């Protein structure tokens, strides 16, 4: 399959929990994408799409390389990840690729479900060390009793506009 200069746009409603959804804006998701997929190949277009348009292509590529280096994936960066039917990278590499996909967008919060389960001790240590390094780069939003979080944020001017789950409120606030 071959594709030339593909453009794809969506209508995006601006707003959120703290704002009224009033403005509809057209957002370009794909712009001038050209490529080819040969028989037996699979194509996924992710690293450059997940970062905002304000980040240049060179900055996106550089960021992706940094994440690859940080997670120790340099030797397998051009390898097939694999599936149940196709042998690909090792289990530890697959788990690090999964974490890397999330790190590409530089999230304010990162939830990982058992990131070291099923890994050997060396690979588990590498993942924990990487996550520790990432956590030290972050800023604390709140430290205290969960039951007092809503009151704390309300006192500094951030109260939920409507009754909502405190966890959802704190996630929205952090983002």
C-alpha positions as CSV (number, residue, x, y, z in Angstrom):
1,X,0.0,0.0,0.0
2,X,1.3,3.4,-0.9
3,X,0.0,6.8,0.3
4,X,0.9,10.3,-0.7
5,X,0.4,13.7,1.0
6,X,-2.3,12.4,3.4
7,X,-4.0,15.1,5.4
8,X,-6.5,14.2,8.3
9,X,-8.3,16.8,10.4
10,X,-10.7,16.5,13.4
11,X,-13.0,19.0,15.1
12,X,-11.8,19.6,18.6
13,X,-14.0,21.1,21.4
14,X,-11.9,23.4,23.6
15,X,-12.7,23.5,27.2
16,X,-12.7,21.1,30.2
17,X,-14.0,20.6,33.6
18,X,-13.2,24.2,34.7
19,X,-14.3,25.8,31.4
20,X,-17.4,25.8,29.4
21,X,-17.1,23.9,26.1
22,X,-18.0,26.7,23.7
23,X,-15.3,26.8,21.0
24,X,-15.0,24.2,18.3
25,X,-11.6,24.2,16.6
26,X,-10.3,22.2,13.6
27,X,-7.1,20.3,14.4
28,X,-4.8,18.8,11.9
29,X,-3.7,15.3,12.9
30,X,-1.9,14.3,9.8
31,X,-0.3,16.7,7.4
32,X,1.4,15.7,4.2
33,X,2.2,12.2,5.2
34,X,3.7,10.0,2.5
35,X,4.9,6.4,2.7
36,X,4.6,2.8,1.7
37,X,3.8,-0.5,3.5
38,X,5.0,-3.7,1.9
39,X,3.3,-7.1,2.2
40,X,4.1,-8.7,5.6
41,X,4.8,-5.3,7.2
42,X,2.8,-3.3,9.7
43,X,2.9,0.4,10.1
44,X,2.1,2.5,13.2
45,X,2.4,6.3,13.1
46,X,2.8,7.4,16.8
47,X,6.0,9.1,18.2
48,X,5.6,12.4,16.1
49,X,1.7,12.5,16.4
50,X,1.5,12.4,20.2
51,X,3.6,15.5,20.8
52,X,2.1,19.0,20.3
53,X,2.6,20.9,17.0
54,X,4.6,23.5,18.9
55,X,7.4,21.0,19.2
56,X,9.5,20.9,16.0
57,X,10.2,17.6,14.1
58,X,13.9,17.7,15.1
59,X,12.9,18.2,18.8
60,X,10.5,15.3,18.6
61,X,13.1,13.0,17.1
62,X,15.6,14.1,19.7
63,X,13.1,13.5,22.5
64,X,12.4,10.0,21.1
65,X,16.1,9.2,21.0
66,X,16.5,10.4,24.6
67,X,13.7,8.1,25.8
68,X,15.2,5.2,23.8
69,X,18.6,5.8,25.5
70,X,17.0,6.4,28.9
71,X,15.2,3.0,28.8
72,X,18.2,1.1,27.3
73,X,16.5,0.3,24.1
74,X,19.2,1.5,21.7
75,X,20.2,-2.0,20.5
76,X,16.7,-2.9,19.6
77,X,15.4,0.4,18.3
78,X,14.9,-0.9,14.7
79,X,13.5,-4.3,15.8
80,X,9.9,-5.6,15.5
81,X,8.2,-5.6,18.9
82,X,6.4,-8.8,18.0
83,X,3.1,-10.4,19.0
84,X,1.7,-13.8,20.1
85,X,2.4,-15.0,16.5
86,X,5.6,-13.2,15.7
87,X,8.8,-13.3,17.8
88,X,10.1,-9.9,18.5
89,X,12.0,-8.2,21.3
90,X,12.4,-9.8,24.7
91,X,9.7,-9.4,27.4
92,X,11.8,-6.8,29.3
93,X,12.3,-4.8,26.1
94,X,8.6,-5.0,25.3
95,X,7.8,-3.7,28.7
96,X,10.3,-0.8,28.3
97,X,8.8,0.0,24.9
98,X,5.4,0.2,26.5
99,X,6.7,2.6,29.2
100,X,8.6,4.6,26.5
101,X,5.4,5.1,24.5
102,X,3.9,6.9,27.5
103,X,7.1,8.8,28.3
104,X,7.1,10.3,24.7
105,X,4.4,12.7,25.5
106,X,6.2,13.9,28.7
107,X,3.1,13.2,30.9
108,X,2.5,15.0,34.2
109,X,1.4,11.7,35.7
110,X,2.4,8.2,34.8
111,X,0.5,5.2,36.0
112,X,2.2,1.8,35.6
113,X,0.6,-1.5,36.5
114,X,3.3,-3.9,37.8
115,X,6.1,-2.5,35.6
116,X,8.6,-5.1,36.8
117,X,6.4,-8.3,37.0
118,X,7.9,-11.2,35.0
119,X,11.3,-9.5,34.6
120,X,14.7,-10.7,35.7
121,X,16.3,-8.7,38.5
122,X,18.7,-6.8,36.3
123,X,15.9,-5.6,33.9
124,X,13.6,-4.8,36.9
125,X,16.4,-2.8,38.5
126,X,16.9,-0.8,35.3
127,X,13.2,0.0,35.0
128,X,13.0,1.0,38.7
129,X,16.1,3.2,38.4
130,X,14.7,4.9,35.3
131,X,11.4,5.5,37.0
132,X,13.2,6.9,40.0
133,X,15.1,9.3,37.9
134,X,11.9,10.4,36.2
135,X,10.2,10.9,39.6
136,X,13.0,13.1,40.9
137,X,12.5,15.4,37.8
138,X,8.8,15.9,38.7
139,X,7.3,18.5,41.1
140,X,5.1,17.6,44.0
141,X,1.5,18.9,43.6
142,X,0.2,17.8,47.0
143,X,1.6,15.9,49.9
144,X,-0.7,15.0,52.7
145,X,-3.8,13.0,53.7
146,X,-6.0,12.2,50.8
147,X,-9.1,13.1,52.8
148,X,-7.8,16.6,53.2
149,X,-6.8,17.2,49.5
150,X,-10.0,18.7,48.3
151,X,-10.2,21.1,51.2
152,X,-6.5,22.1,50.6
153,X,-7.1,22.9,46.9
154,X,-10.4,24.7,47.7
155,X,-8.6,27.0,50.1
156,X,-6.1,28.0,47.5
157,X,-8.7,28.7,44.9
158,X,-9.1,25.4,43.1
159,X,-12.4,23.9,44.0
160,X,-14.3,21.5,41.7
161,X,-17.1,23.2,39.7
162,X,-19.4,20.3,40.4
163,X,-19.5,17.2,42.6
164,X,-17.0,14.7,41.4
165,X,-14.7,11.9,42.4
166,X,-11.8,13.4,44.3
167,X,-9.3,11.3,42.3
168,X,-10.6,12.5,39.0
169,X,-10.5,16.1,40.3
170,X,-6.9,15.8,41.4
171,X,-5.9,14.2,38.1
172,X,-7.6,17.0,36.1
173,X,-5.9,19.6,38.3
174,X,-2.5,18.0,37.9
175,X,-2.9,17.9,34.2
